[in-house]
Amino acid sequence: MVDRQAMPLQDPKERAHNFNEVALGYSGEQALAEASRCLECKSPKCVEGCPVNIDIPGFISCIKKEDFDGAIDTIKLTNTLPAVCGRVCPQEVQCELHCILAKKGEPVAIGRLERFCADYEREKGVTPPVRTTSSGKKVAVIGAGPAGLTAAADLAKAGHAVTMFESLHDTGGVLTYGIPEFRLPKAIVRDEVEYIKQLGVDVKVDYVIGKIKTLDELREDFDAVFLGTGAGLPKFMGIEGENLNGVYSANEFLTRVNLMKAYLFPDYDTPIKRGKHVIVVGGGNVAMDAARSALRLGADEVSIVYRRSEDELPARKEEVENAKEEGIVFRLLTNPTRILEGENMTVNGVECIRMELGEPDESGRRSPVPIEGSEHVVDADVVVIAIGTSPNPMIFSGSEGLETNSRGTIIVDDSGKTSLANVYAGGDAVTGAATVISAMGAGKIAAQAINEYLSN
């Protein structure tokens, strides 16, 4: 049995100072070697772990035969964002978790092989898709993020006339404004979106539903509506000093850096405060992205402040490892209690308290408990709060009867149907902040339900 092929990476000392992609991708030889590890199980469990149901043994079998065109065609039967998924999906807890090789060793690197196929197609030139005969039905998709893009693609393939409404000036949602260039280049996202446009999807940017048109007005113009608006409203801790200059939500910080290219200032005219001592509060993938971006902006020290231990970090293992290699400091079992004020209402340090793990909470995670008398100050001139998000309530303006829960997320049934007759929803607007691939899976489920609704 061939060993699992390591992903080639930029050297940590170099990549910590540039926004170029960190993971460099497999060569053809590496892809063939990794594909050879697949046992082609008769009852493959890996597919069960894929939210978009890719025929994983099928596309890997094509790679083995060096039929790379067949491999990407197989993937695109169910996934129209393969270059994205191959880069940012947590395969280790999805398809690869179910790989039979994982029982005694390392699973097949399914995500890396998917990326290889997508990059191969992109390099040789993507073949434009064939458009389906029109059904005569019109569908509105609100939000051009992972859920919306997936739903729009599947609905267009079914022959429906799809119009996608995006509030920002560019498409991609969190793929564009949230995930840094060094993890997911914007050119990759643009190419994936362009393919979806070629399916017949009409995209309208700078179009805020809830302001330009209400949801109820949109329902009158279209036969069905899909809400894939994400969770773009940031949460804060509610501690003293969060209104100081130099305190960002992770949403604002990453949007400025990624979508608005603040890292290229002044070539792009969106500024951002480039701190020398940056603290990022949180332990998820968003926190890792913010910390690694701050380092690349020129910070002398960037710290992750997280109230639990490393075992409880919700971020992907490889993102934590990459952050450590680049020099990010992890201040674990630590929680901010106050952001200190300097001159002109600027940040002048963060007061923190040490924590210890107590009894498990409702989710089964051990609850952190403050250690009395352990208060201390950490140097900081920029603070980024990355503790989660919730749906933006603007989408509900002027809409009657759309049910939400106490967290502000939309209530749906198993098909993605909301409380409104022709309105469906999926992704972070329903679940709260989650993964790209789970949002895509929700988009597929809702698209299937919408297609059945329109057919009847």
TORKEDO-32792 format. One record per residue (C-alpha): residue in three letters; z, y, x. Coordinates in Angstrom, 1 decimal. Example, Ala and Ser with C-alpha at 12.3 -4.5 7.8 and 13.67 -1.06 7.14 Angstrom:
2
ALA	7.8	-4.5	12.3
SER	7.1	-1.1	13.7
// end
This chain:
456
MET	0.0	0.0	0.0
VAL	-1.0	3.4	1.3
ASP	1.7	6.0	1.6
ARG	1.7	8.9	-0.9
GLN	-0.4	11.7	0.5
ALA	1.5	14.8	1.4
MET	0.2	18.1	0.1
PRO	-1.1	20.4	2.9
LEU	0.8	23.7	2.9
GLN	0.7	27.1	4.6
ASP	3.2	27.4	7.4
PRO	6.5	28.8	5.9
LYS	6.7	31.6	8.6
GLU	3.2	32.8	7.7
ARG	3.2	32.3	3.9
ALA	6.5	34.2	3.5
HIS	4.5	37.4	4.4
ASN	1.4	36.9	2.3
PHE	0.4	36.2	-1.3
ASN	-2.2	33.6	-0.4
GLU	-1.9	30.2	-2.1
VAL	0.9	28.1	-0.5
ALA	-0.5	24.6	-1.4
LEU	-3.9	24.1	0.1
GLY	-5.1	21.0	-1.9
TYR	-6.2	17.6	-0.9
SER	-9.3	16.9	1.1
GLY	-11.8	14.3	-0.2
GLU	-10.4	11.7	2.1
GLN	-6.8	12.4	1.0
ALA	-7.9	12.2	-2.7
LEU	-9.5	8.8	-2.1
ALA	-6.5	7.5	-0.3
GLU	-4.1	8.7	-3.0
ALA	-6.3	7.4	-5.8
SER	-6.3	4.0	-4.1
ARG	-2.6	3.7	-4.8
CYS	-3.1	3.6	-8.6
LEU	-2.7	0.1	-10.0
GLU	-4.8	0.8	-13.1
CYS	-2.1	-0.7	-15.4
LYS	-3.4	-2.4	-18.5
SER	-0.7	-0.5	-20.5
PRO	-0.4	2.8	-18.6
LYS	2.9	4.6	-19.3
CYS	1.7	7.7	-17.4
VAL	-0.4	8.8	-20.3
GLU	2.6	8.7	-22.6
GLY	4.2	11.3	-20.3
CYS	1.3	13.7	-20.5
PRO	1.7	16.3	-23.3
VAL	-2.1	16.7	-23.5
ASN	-2.9	13.0	-23.3
ILE	-5.2	12.9	-20.3
ASP	-6.8	9.5	-19.6
ILE	-5.1	9.3	-16.3
PRO	-6.2	5.8	-15.2
GLY	-9.7	6.7	-16.3
PHE	-10.1	9.8	-14.1
ILE	-8.4	8.2	-11.1
SER	-10.7	5.2	-11.5
CYS	-13.6	7.6	-11.2
ILE	-12.1	9.2	-8.0
LYS	-11.9	5.7	-6.5
LYS	-15.6	5.3	-7.1
GLU	-16.2	8.8	-5.6
ASP	-17.5	9.8	-9.0
PHE	-15.8	13.2	-9.0
ASP	-18.0	14.6	-11.8
GLY	-17.0	11.7	-14.0
ALA	-13.3	12.3	-13.1
ILE	-13.4	16.0	-14.1
ASP	-15.4	15.2	-17.3
THR	-12.7	12.7	-18.2
ILE	-9.9	15.2	-17.7
LYS	-11.7	17.9	-19.7
LEU	-12.0	15.7	-22.8
THR	-8.4	16.7	-23.5
ASN	-7.5	19.4	-21.1
THR	-9.5	22.6	-20.7
LEU	-7.1	24.1	-18.0
PRO	-7.1	21.4	-15.3
ALA	-7.0	23.7	-12.3
VAL	-3.9	25.4	-13.8
CYS	-2.1	22.1	-14.7
GLY	-2.8	20.6	-11.3
ARG	-0.9	23.5	-9.8
VAL	2.0	24.4	-12.0
CYS	2.8	21.4	-14.3
PRO	6.1	19.6	-13.5
GLN	4.4	16.2	-13.2
GLU	7.5	14.7	-11.6
VAL	9.3	14.8	-14.9
GLN	6.2	13.9	-17.0
CYS	3.3	11.6	-16.2
GLU	4.5	10.7	-12.7
LEU	8.0	9.9	-14.0
HIS	6.4	7.0	-16.0
CYS	4.2	5.7	-13.1
ILE	5.2	2.1	-12.4
LEU	5.2	2.8	-8.7
ALA	8.1	5.2	-9.2
LYS	10.4	2.2	-9.9
LYS	10.4	1.1	-6.3
GLY	8.9	4.1	-4.4
GLU	6.8	7.2	-4.9
PRO	4.5	7.6	-7.9
VAL	0.8	8.3	-7.7
ALA	0.4	12.1	-7.1
ILE	-1.4	12.6	-10.5
GLY	-1.1	16.4	-10.5
ARG	-2.5	16.8	-7.0
LEU	-5.5	14.5	-8.0
GLU	-6.1	16.6	-11.1
ARG	-6.1	19.7	-9.0
PHE	-8.6	18.1	-6.5
CYS	-11.0	17.3	-9.4
ALA	-10.8	20.8	-10.8
ASP	-11.3	22.5	-7.4
TYR	-14.2	20.2	-6.7
GLU	-15.9	21.3	-10.0
ARG	-15.1	24.9	-9.3
GLU	-16.6	24.8	-5.8
LYS	-19.9	23.1	-6.9
GLY	-20.2	25.2	-10.1
VAL	-18.9	24.5	-13.6
THR	-21.4	23.2	-16.1
PRO	-21.4	25.4	-19.3
PRO	-20.1	23.4	-22.3
VAL	-22.3	22.6	-25.2
ARG	-21.3	24.5	-28.4
THR	-20.5	22.6	-31.6
THR	-22.3	23.2	-34.9
SER	-20.5	25.9	-36.9
SER	-18.0	24.7	-39.6
GLY	-18.2	28.1	-41.3
LYS	-14.4	28.6	-40.9
LYS	-12.7	31.4	-39.1
VAL	-9.4	31.0	-37.1
ALA	-7.4	33.8	-35.4
VAL	-5.4	32.9	-32.3
ILE	-2.7	35.4	-31.4
GLY	-1.8	35.3	-27.7
ALA	-4.1	34.3	-24.8
GLY	-1.4	32.2	-22.9
PRO	-1.4	28.4	-22.4
ALA	-0.7	27.5	-26.1
GLY	-3.3	30.0	-27.4
LEU	-6.0	29.1	-24.9
THR	-5.6	25.4	-25.6
ALA	-5.6	25.8	-29.4
ALA	-8.6	28.1	-29.2
ALA	-10.6	25.6	-27.1
ASP	-9.9	22.7	-29.3
LEU	-10.7	24.7	-32.5
ALA	-13.9	26.0	-31.0
LYS	-14.9	22.4	-30.1
ALA	-14.3	21.5	-33.7
GLY	-16.9	24.1	-34.7
HIS	-14.7	26.9	-36.0
ALA	-15.3	30.5	-35.2
VAL	-12.3	31.5	-33.1
THR	-11.1	35.0	-32.3
MET	-8.3	35.4	-29.8
PHE	-6.1	38.5	-29.9
GLU	-4.2	39.5	-26.6
SER	-1.8	42.4	-26.4
LEU	-2.2	42.9	-22.6
HIS	-5.4	44.1	-20.8
ASP	-6.1	40.6	-19.3
THR	-5.9	37.1	-20.6
GLY	-3.8	34.2	-19.4
GLY	-0.4	35.2	-20.7
VAL	2.3	33.9	-18.4
LEU	-0.4	32.3	-16.2
THR	-1.5	35.8	-15.3
TYR	1.6	38.0	-15.5
GLY	4.4	35.5	-14.7
ILE	3.2	33.0	-12.1
PRO	2.6	34.6	-8.6
GLU	-0.7	34.6	-6.9
PHE	0.6	32.3	-4.1
ARG	1.3	29.6	-6.7
LEU	-1.6	30.2	-9.1
PRO	-4.5	32.5	-8.0
LYS	-5.7	34.8	-10.7
ALA	-9.3	33.9	-10.0
ILE	-8.4	30.3	-11.1
VAL	-7.1	31.5	-14.4
ARG	-10.1	33.8	-15.0
ASP	-12.5	30.9	-14.4
GLU	-10.6	28.6	-16.8
VAL	-10.6	31.3	-19.5
GLU	-14.3	32.0	-18.9
TYR	-15.0	28.3	-19.7
ILE	-13.1	28.6	-22.9
LYS	-15.1	31.8	-23.8
GLN	-18.3	29.7	-23.2
LEU	-17.1	27.4	-25.9
GLY	-17.6	30.3	-28.3
VAL	-14.1	31.9	-28.4
ASP	-14.2	35.7	-28.9
VAL	-11.4	37.4	-27.0
LYS	-10.1	40.8	-27.9
VAL	-7.6	42.3	-25.3
ASP	-5.4	45.4	-25.7
TYR	-4.9	44.3	-29.3
VAL	-1.3	44.2	-30.5
ILE	-0.7	42.2	-33.7
GLY	2.1	43.9	-35.5
LYS	0.8	47.3	-34.6
ILE	-3.0	47.4	-34.9
LYS	-3.0	44.8	-37.6
THR	-0.1	42.9	-39.3
LEU	0.0	39.1	-39.5
ASP	-0.4	39.4	-43.3
GLU	-3.6	41.4	-42.8
LEU	-4.9	38.9	-40.4
ARG	-4.2	36.1	-42.8
GLU	-6.5	37.8	-45.3
ASP	-9.4	38.0	-42.8
PHE	-9.2	34.5	-41.4
ASP	-8.9	31.0	-42.9
ALA	-6.1	30.0	-40.6
VAL	-3.9	31.7	-37.9
PHE	-2.3	30.2	-34.8
LEU	0.7	32.1	-33.2
GLY	0.9	31.5	-29.5
THR	2.7	34.7	-28.6
GLY	5.1	33.2	-26.1
ALA	8.6	34.5	-25.3
GLY	8.2	37.9	-23.6
LEU	11.4	39.6	-24.5
PRO	13.8	39.4	-21.5
LYS	17.5	38.6	-21.8
PHE	20.1	40.5	-19.8
MET	23.7	39.6	-18.9
GLY	25.4	42.5	-20.6
ILE	27.3	43.5	-17.5
GLU	28.0	47.0	-16.1
GLY	25.2	48.6	-14.1
GLU	22.2	46.8	-15.7
ASN	20.7	50.2	-16.5
LEU	20.6	51.4	-12.9
ASN	17.4	52.2	-11.0
GLY	16.4	49.1	-9.1
VAL	17.4	46.6	-11.8
TYR	14.5	44.7	-13.3
SER	14.0	42.0	-15.8
ALA	12.0	39.1	-14.2
ASN	9.3	39.9	-16.8
GLU	8.8	43.4	-15.7
PHE	9.1	42.6	-12.0
LEU	6.6	39.7	-12.1
THR	4.2	41.6	-14.4
ARG	4.1	44.5	-12.0
VAL	3.6	42.3	-9.0
ASN	1.1	39.8	-10.6
LEU	-0.9	41.3	-13.4
MET	-0.8	44.9	-12.1
LYS	-1.0	44.0	-8.4
ALA	1.9	46.1	-7.3
TYR	1.9	44.1	-4.0
LEU	-1.4	45.9	-3.2
PHE	0.0	49.4	-3.8
PRO	-1.4	52.0	-3.2
ASP	-4.8	50.3	-3.6
TYR	-3.5	49.5	-7.1
ASP	-1.5	52.3	-8.6
THR	1.3	50.3	-10.0
PRO	4.4	50.9	-7.8
ILE	7.5	48.7	-7.5
LYS	10.7	49.2	-5.6
ARG	10.5	47.1	-2.5
GLY	14.2	46.4	-1.8
LYS	15.6	45.4	1.6
HIS	18.4	43.3	0.0
VAL	17.3	41.7	-3.2
ILE	19.4	39.6	-5.5
VAL	17.7	37.4	-8.2
VAL	20.1	36.2	-10.9
GLY	19.1	32.7	-12.3
GLY	18.0	29.3	-11.1
GLY	14.8	28.4	-12.9
ASN	11.2	28.6	-11.8
VAL	10.9	32.2	-12.9
ALA	13.8	33.1	-10.6
MET	12.1	31.2	-7.7
ASP	8.9	33.1	-8.3
ALA	10.7	36.5	-8.4
ALA	12.7	35.7	-5.2
ARG	9.6	34.5	-3.3
SER	7.6	37.5	-4.5
ALA	10.4	40.0	-3.4
LEU	10.4	38.3	0.1
ARG	6.6	38.8	0.4
LEU	7.0	42.5	-0.6
GLY	9.0	43.0	2.6
ALA	12.7	42.4	1.8
ASP	15.0	41.6	4.8
GLU	17.0	39.2	2.7
VAL	16.5	37.7	-0.8
SER	19.3	35.8	-2.5
ILE	19.3	33.5	-5.5
VAL	22.6	33.9	-7.4
TYR	23.3	31.0	-9.7
ARG	26.5	30.1	-11.4
ARG	26.1	26.3	-11.1
SER	25.5	24.0	-8.2
GLU	22.2	22.9	-6.6
ASP	22.3	19.7	-8.7
GLU	22.0	21.8	-11.9
LEU	19.2	24.1	-10.7
PRO	16.6	23.9	-13.5
ALA	13.7	24.9	-11.1
ARG	11.2	22.3	-9.9
LYS	12.4	20.6	-6.7
GLU	9.3	21.5	-4.8
GLU	9.8	25.2	-5.7
VAL	13.4	25.1	-4.4
GLU	12.3	23.4	-1.2
ASN	9.5	25.9	-0.7
ALA	11.9	28.8	-1.3
LYS	14.4	27.4	1.2
GLU	11.7	26.9	3.8
GLU	10.6	30.6	3.5
GLY	14.2	31.8	4.0
ILE	15.5	32.5	0.5
VAL	19.3	32.4	0.5
PHE	21.0	30.4	-2.2
ARG	24.4	31.7	-3.3
LEU	25.4	28.9	-5.7
LEU	28.5	28.6	-7.9
THR	28.4	32.4	-7.9
ASN	28.1	34.8	-10.9
PRO	27.5	38.6	-11.0
THR	30.2	40.5	-12.8
ARG	29.1	44.1	-12.1
ILE	26.2	46.0	-10.5
LEU	27.6	48.8	-8.3
GLU	26.2	52.3	-8.6
GLY	25.0	54.3	-5.5
GLU	23.4	57.8	-5.3
ASN	21.1	58.9	-8.1
MET	22.0	55.9	-10.2
THR	20.6	53.4	-7.8
VAL	21.9	49.9	-7.0
ASN	24.5	49.7	-4.3
GLY	25.5	46.1	-4.2
VAL	26.6	43.5	-6.7
GLU	30.1	42.4	-7.4
CYS	30.3	38.6	-7.9
ILE	32.8	36.0	-8.6
ARG	32.9	32.4	-7.3
MET	32.7	29.6	-9.9
GLU	33.6	25.9	-10.1
LEU	32.3	23.3	-12.5
GLY	34.5	22.4	-15.4
GLU	33.9	20.2	-18.4
PRO	30.3	19.4	-19.6
ASP	28.9	21.8	-22.3
GLU	27.0	20.8	-25.4
SER	23.9	20.0	-23.3
GLY	25.8	17.7	-21.1
ARG	25.9	20.1	-18.1
ARG	29.2	20.9	-16.6
SER	30.3	24.4	-17.6
PRO	31.0	26.9	-14.8
VAL	34.5	28.4	-14.7
PRO	35.4	31.5	-12.7
ILE	37.8	31.1	-9.8
GLU	40.5	33.8	-10.2
GLY	40.8	36.2	-7.2
SER	37.4	35.2	-5.7
GLU	35.6	38.5	-6.4
HIS	33.4	39.8	-3.6
VAL	30.5	42.2	-3.1
VAL	27.0	41.2	-2.0
ASP	24.7	43.8	-0.5
ALA	21.8	44.7	-2.8
ASP	19.4	47.6	-3.6
VAL	17.2	45.7	-6.0
VAL	18.4	43.2	-8.7
VAL	16.1	41.0	-10.8
ILE	17.6	39.3	-13.9
ALA	15.9	36.0	-14.5
ILE	18.1	34.3	-17.1
GLY	15.7	33.6	-19.9
THR	13.5	35.2	-22.6
SER	13.0	35.2	-26.4
PRO	10.0	35.9	-28.6
ASN	9.1	39.5	-29.1
PRO	9.9	40.4	-32.7
MET	7.0	42.9	-32.9
ILE	4.7	40.0	-34.1
PHE	6.8	39.8	-37.3
SER	6.3	43.4	-38.2
GLY	4.7	43.7	-41.7
SER	4.9	40.0	-42.3
GLU	6.6	38.5	-45.3
GLY	8.0	35.0	-45.4
LEU	7.6	33.8	-41.8
GLU	10.9	31.9	-41.1
THR	12.7	32.1	-37.8
ASN	16.0	30.8	-36.5
SER	19.0	32.5	-35.1
ARG	17.4	32.6	-31.6
GLY	14.4	34.4	-33.0
THR	12.0	31.5	-32.5
ILE	9.5	30.5	-35.2
ILE	10.4	27.5	-37.3
VAL	7.6	24.9	-37.6
ASP	7.2	21.2	-38.7
ASP	5.9	18.4	-36.5
SER	2.4	19.6	-36.9
GLY	3.1	23.2	-35.9
LYS	2.9	24.5	-39.5
THR	5.1	27.5	-40.3
SER	6.6	28.6	-43.6
LEU	3.3	30.4	-44.4
ALA	0.5	28.4	-45.9
ASN	-2.3	29.0	-43.3
VAL	-0.2	29.9	-40.3
TYR	0.7	27.6	-37.4
ALA	2.6	28.2	-34.2
GLY	3.4	26.6	-30.9
GLY	4.6	27.2	-27.3
ASP	7.5	29.4	-26.3
ALA	7.4	31.3	-29.6
VAL	8.7	28.1	-31.1
THR	10.7	26.5	-28.3
GLY	11.9	29.4	-26.3
ALA	10.9	29.6	-22.6
ALA	9.5	26.2	-21.5
THR	6.8	24.8	-19.4
VAL	3.1	25.6	-19.4
ILE	2.1	22.1	-20.2
SER	4.5	21.8	-23.1
ALA	3.0	24.9	-24.6
MET	-0.5	23.4	-24.1
GLY	0.6	20.2	-25.9
ALA	1.9	22.3	-28.8
GLY	-1.4	24.1	-29.0
LYS	-3.3	20.8	-29.2
ILE	-1.0	19.5	-32.0
ALA	-1.4	22.7	-34.0
ALA	-5.2	22.8	-33.5
GLN	-5.5	19.3	-34.8
ALA	-3.4	20.2	-37.9
ILE	-5.4	23.4	-38.4
ASN	-8.7	21.4	-38.2
GLU	-7.3	18.9	-40.8
TYR	-6.2	21.8	-43.0
LEU	-9.6	23.5	-42.9
SER	-11.4	20.2	-43.5
ASN	-9.6	19.8	-46.7
// end
